[in-house]
Amino acid sequence: MSTDPSLAQVQIKDLAFSYGERSILSGINMRFGRGKVVAVMGGSGSGKTTILRLIGGQLRPSSGHVSVNGQQVDGLDQKGLYALRRGMGMLFQFGALFTDMTVFDNVAFPLREHTRLPEALIRDLVLMKLHAVGLRGACQFKPAEISGGMARRVALARAIALDPQLILYDEPFAGLDPISLGVTARLIRQLNDALGATSVLVTHDVHESFAIADYVYFIARGKVVAEGSPEDLRVSTDPFVRQFVDAAPDGPVPFHYAAGDYAADLGLKSVAGTGARP
C-alpha cells in the first residue's frame, strides 16, 4: 500500500495491547488507505476484533498509537470519541440488531441518535439504504421474521446510514449460507466504492475476502506475520499464509493453546515426558 500518510484513513503504529499480564497484540503496524477494502485475517483469538475496538476507541493501547483521519484515537476525550465515531459505521458479528425494533427502526436508529433531521427525511434516507441492500420491502418486519442473511444486510444498511467514511466489519460472513455470503461480500465492495469509504474487514473467510479486498494483513500470535495484495498472498510460500489459505491443520499456528503438562494437570504421571498415561 502507499506509504504516503495523507492517503491513509487509519494508521496503527508500534501498537501493543494487553489484558493485564496477557499480551494480545505487540508491534502492530498497519495502514488502511482511503477508498480501500482492507482485510485483517487470522485464526480465532489472534487479536483481530481487538484491533477494531482499538480503532473505535473502546480500548486504549498499552503502547503505540492509533490514528483516524489524523486524530490520535487514544488521546481523545469522550466528546472527541463521540464526534469521531459519527464518521464510522460498524457491522457487528452476527448483525446485533435490536430485536424489539422493526427493520426500518434499526436502520433509522443512528440517524435519530446522531442527527436532528426531520422524520420525513429520515424515512427517505432509511428507505434508500434498505433499497441499496435489496430489503426496502422488508422494512416493517422484526429481525426474528427475516432470515439470517437478510438480517446481515439490514445490519449493513444500518452501518452505512450516516454515509460514514470508515466502515468496520467484524466477521461479516460468519454463519451465512453460500448465497448470502456472496451477496454480502458484493455489497461490501459496492457500497465502499459508492461511498468512497475505507472498509476494515476482520474475517477468516479466505475466498470471499480475497475476492473483494485490495490489501490483506495476516495476524497470528498477536503480530502481523504477512501482508500484501490478495494476488501476492495466493502464491505466497510463507508458512503462516499457506496454513491459513490451505486450511491446513498443521503449521505455525498450533491447535492447542499453550498449557502445562496434560498428564500433570490430570494428576497422572507422564511417560518419558510424552504426557501419556503409564
C-alpha positions in Angstrom: 0.0 0.0 0.0 1.1 3.6 -0.4 3.4 5.0 2.3 2.0 8.5 1.9 0.4 9.3 5.3 -2.1 11.7 3.7 -3.7 8.7 1.8 -4.3 6.7 5.0 -7.6 6.8 6.7 -6.4 4.8 9.6 -2.8 4.3 10.8 -1.6 1.9 13.6 1.9 2.5 14.7 4.0 0.3 17.0 0.9 -0.8 18.8 0.8 -3.2 21.8 -2.2 -4.2 23.9 -2.5 -6.5 26.9 -5.2 -7.6 29.3 -3.2 -7.4 32.5 -0.2 -9.7 32.1 -1.7 -11.4 29.0 -0.3 -9.9 25.8 -2.9 -9.8 22.9 -1.1 -7.6 20.3 2.5 -6.5 20.0 4.5 -4.5 17.5 1.5 -3.9 15.2 1.9 -1.5 12.2 -0.9 -1.1 9.7 -2.2 1.4 7.2 -5.7 1.5 5.8 -5.8 3.6 2.6 -8.7 5.9 1.7 -11.2 4.2 -0.6 -9.8 0.7 0.0 -11.2 -2.5 1.4 -8.6 -4.0 3.7 -9.0 -7.4 5.3 -7.4 -8.4 8.6 -7.3 -12.2 8.7 -6.2 -14.7 11.2 -7.5 -17.6 13.4 -9.8 -17.2 16.4 -8.1 -15.5 19.3 -5.4 -13.9 17.2 -6.5 -10.3 18.1 -8.4 -9.3 15.0 -11.5 -7.9 16.8 -9.3 -6.2 19.4 -7.9 -4.1 16.5 -11.4 -2.9 15.6 -12.0 -2.0 19.2 -8.8 0.0 19.3 -9.7 1.8 16.1 -13.1 2.7 17.6 -11.7 3.8 20.9 -13.4 1.2 23.0 -10.0 0.0 24.1 -6.8 2.0 24.5 -3.4 0.6 23.6 -0.8 -0.3 26.2 1.8 1.4 23.9 1.9 2.8 20.4 -0.9 4.8 18.7 -4.0 4.5 16.5 -4.9 7.5 14.3 -8.1 8.0 12.3 -8.2 10.9 9.9 -5.0 12.3 11.6 -6.6 12.2 15.1 -4.9 10.1 17.7 -7.8 8.0 19.0 -6.3 7.1 22.4 -5.8 10.9 23.1 -9.4 11.8 22.6 -11.9 12.5 25.5 -15.4 11.2 25.5 -16.7 14.1 23.4 -14.0 13.7 20.9 -14.6 10.0 20.6 -18.3 10.6 20.1 -17.6 13.0 17.2 -15.1 10.6 15.7 -17.4 7.7 15.8 -20.1 9.6 14.0 -18.0 9.2 10.9 -17.7 5.5 11.4 -20.0 2.6 10.6 -19.9 -0.7 12.3 -21.2 -4.1 11.3 -21.1 -6.3 14.4 -20.6 -10.0 14.3 -24.0 -11.7 13.6 -25.5 -8.3 13.0 -26.5 -7.3 16.6 -29.9 -5.9 15.5 -32.3 -4.6 18.1 -34.8 -7.5 18.3 -37.7 -5.4 19.5 -37.4 -2.9 16.7 -38.5 -3.2 13.1 -36.0 -3.4 10.2 -36.9 0.3 9.5 -36.3 1.4 13.1 -33.0 -0.4 13.3 -31.6 1.4 10.3 -33.2 4.7 11.5 -31.5 4.4 14.9 -28.2 6.0 14.1 -29.9 8.8 12.2 -32.1 9.6 15.2 -29.2 9.2 17.6 -26.7 11.4 15.8 -28.8 13.9 13.9 -31.8 16.2 14.2 -33.2 15.5 10.8 -37.0 15.6 10.4 -38.7 12.2 10.4 -39.8 12.7 6.8 -36.2 13.0 5.7 -35.1 10.1 7.9 -37.8 8.0 6.3 -36.5 8.7 2.8 -32.9 8.0 3.9 -33.8 4.7 5.6 -35.7 3.5 2.5 -32.7 4.5 0.3 -30.3 2.4 2.5 -32.7 -0.5 2.6 -33.1 -0.3 -1.2 -29.3 -0.4 -1.6 -29.2 -3.8 0.2 -32.4 -5.1 -1.5 -34.6 -5.0 1.5 -36.9 -2.0 1.2 -39.9 -4.4 1.1 -38.9 -5.8 4.4 -38.9 -2.6 6.3 -41.8 -3.4 8.7 -40.6 -6.9 9.7 -38.9 -7.6 13.0 -35.4 -9.3 13.0 -37.0 -12.6 14.1 -39.2 -12.6 11.0 -36.4 -12.5 8.4 -33.5 -14.9 7.6 -30.0 -14.6 8.9 -28.7 -13.4 5.6 -31.3 -10.7 5.4 -30.6 -9.6 8.9 -26.9 -9.2 8.0 -27.9 -7.0 5.1 -30.1 -4.9 7.4 -27.1 -4.5 9.7 -25.1 -3.4 6.7 -27.8 -0.8 5.9 -27.6 0.5 9.4 -23.8 0.6 9.3 -23.9 3.0 6.3 -26.9 5.0 7.4 -24.8 8.1 8.1 -22.7 7.7 4.9 -19.5 7.0 7.0 -16.0 7.4 5.6 -14.8 4.5 7.7 -16.7 1.2 8.0 -15.6 -1.6 10.4 -16.8 -5.1 9.8 -16.4 -7.8 12.5 -16.7 -11.3 10.9 -19.4 -10.2 8.4 -19.6 -13.6 6.7 -20.0 -15.7 9.9 -22.9 -18.2 9.8 -24.1 -17.2 6.3 -25.1 -19.7 3.6 -23.0 -19.5 0.3 -25.6 -17.4 -1.5 -26.0 -14.9 1.4 -22.2 -14.8 1.8 -21.6 -13.9 -1.8 -24.3 -11.2 -1.7 -22.9 -9.7 1.5 -19.4 -9.7 0.0 -20.5 -8.0 -3.2 -22.5 -5.4 -1.2 -19.4 -4.6 1.0 -17.4 -3.9 -2.1 -20.1 -1.9 -4.0 -21.1 0.2 -1.0 -17.5 1.0 -0.2 -16.9 2.2 -3.7 -20.1 4.2 -3.9 -19.3 6.0 -0.6 -15.6 6.4 -1.3 -15.1 4.9 2.1 -12.4 2.9 3.8 -13.5 -0.6 4.9 -11.7 -2.6 7.5 -12.8 -6.2 7.2 -12.0 -8.6 10.1 -12.6 -12.1 8.9 -11.3 -15.7 8.5 -13.1 -16.3 5.2 -10.4 -16.6 2.6 -12.3 -16.9 -0.7 -14.8 -14.1 -0.3 -12.3 -11.7 1.3 -9.6 -12.2 -1.3 -12.3 -11.6 -4.0 -13.1 -8.1 -2.7 -10.1 -6.8 -0.7 -7.4 -4.5 -2.0 -4.9 -5.5 0.7 -4.7 -8.2 3.4 -3.0 -8.4 6.8 -2.5 -11.8 8.4 -2.4 -11.8 12.2 -1.0 -14.7 14.3 0.0 -14.7 18.0 -0.7 -11.0 18.2 1.6 -10.0 15.4 1.4 -9.2 11.7 3.0 -12.2 10.1 2.3 -11.5 6.5 0.7 -8.7 4.3 0.1 -7.9 0.7 -2.4 -7.9 -2.1 -4.6 -11.0 -2.5 -2.8 -11.9 -5.7 0.6 -11.9 -3.9 -0.7 -13.9 -0.9 -2.3 -16.6 -3.1 1.1 -17.6 -4.3 3.0 -16.9 -1.1 5.2 -19.6 0.4 5.1 -18.1 3.9 4.1 -21.0 6.2 1.5 -18.8 8.1 -0.2 -17.8 4.9 -0.1 -21.3 3.4 -1.6 -22.9 6.6 -4.5 -20.4 6.6 -5.2 -20.3 2.8 -5.0 -24.0 2.5 -6.9 -24.6 5.8 -4.1 -26.9 6.9 -4.5 -28.4 10.4 -0.7 -28.5 10.9 1.6 -25.5 10.7 2.9 -22.5 12.7 -0.5 -21.9 14.3 -1.0 -24.7 16.8 -4.3 -26.4 17.6 -3.7 -26.3 21.4 -3.4 -23.0 23.4 -0.2 -23.0 25.4 -0.6 -25.0 28.6 1.3 -27.1 31.1 1.8 -30.8 31.0 -1.6 -32.5 30.3 -0.9 -35.6 32.4 0.3 -33.5 35.4 -3.0 -31.4 35.2 -4.9 -34.7 35.4 -2.8 -35.9 38.3 -1.2 -38.6 36.3 2.4 -39.5 35.7 3.9 -38.8 32.3 5.8 -41.5 30.4 9.2 -40.3 29.2 8.0 -36.8 29.0 5.3 -37.5 26.4 2.3 -36.7 28.7 0.9 -40.2 28.1 -0.6 -42.3 30.9 1.6 -45.2 32.0 
